[in-house]
């Protein structure tokens, strides 16, 4: 069995073979030469004293090169399974989110949380990611934090489903080993952010409100340790749309004294909405 045959056999056993193809063809005689070297001809090249070492080096080099090639092609296969959401309409985008396996969160989710609200809304509110209840119900911002967000919307003359759309940076619940909610990792954000970007393209909101640090730094492309307090009070821009940063409703439940600051943020968003409209 040639080296190429062994490689194909291993890929087939890994379940990669049917979708993996070589990026370039081997030169004539290369496979045969590899087999000769690995099979013993190295004895006549290096001499008996170095035969074992040379054979080991050839085998190790072949294995290392093969492992690197498999890793590269496996990554290519993983990316190919996650089609770009660019150009998808709302229905196709939601279906793509439901079937997404781009990161490990797919293995622990109960439901994907696509988003909810008026798909012609001029207001977009973006949170961090689903929590336990959101994961169970498949809707963003439920429970006490969701109730507070609904009250914030009412203060703006909005309501869930009425000129407001609510989404998250990631569409699946990030859970820690102990079962508690946790912030999404940078890798999870990178895998999921294209879905939100496409939602923004479809929605064409007049103003965006980032709820909390994760949403703010992800949309603005800032370091993860940027304090949310340093981003408040400034009118930012996301793809030529005004973006206002405020506290996450869950934080406001823990720190109710900061609700006054959040109201000032919402007033800034109202002003930006009126100016842009």
Secondary structure, DSSP 8 states (H G I E B T S, - for coil): --HHHHHHHHHHHHT-GGG---SS---TTHHHHHHHIIIIIHHHHH-HHHHHHHHHHHHHHHHHHHHHHHHHHHHHHHHHHS---TT--HHHHHHHHHT--SSGGGGT-SS----EE-TT-SEEEEES---HHHHHHT-SS-HHHHHHHHHHHHHTT-BTTBSEEEEES-SS--B-TTS-B----HHHHHHHHHHHHHHHHHH--SEEEEESHHHHHHHHT--TT--GGGTTTS-EEETTEEEEEE--HHHHHH-GGGHHHHHHHHHHHHHHHHHH-
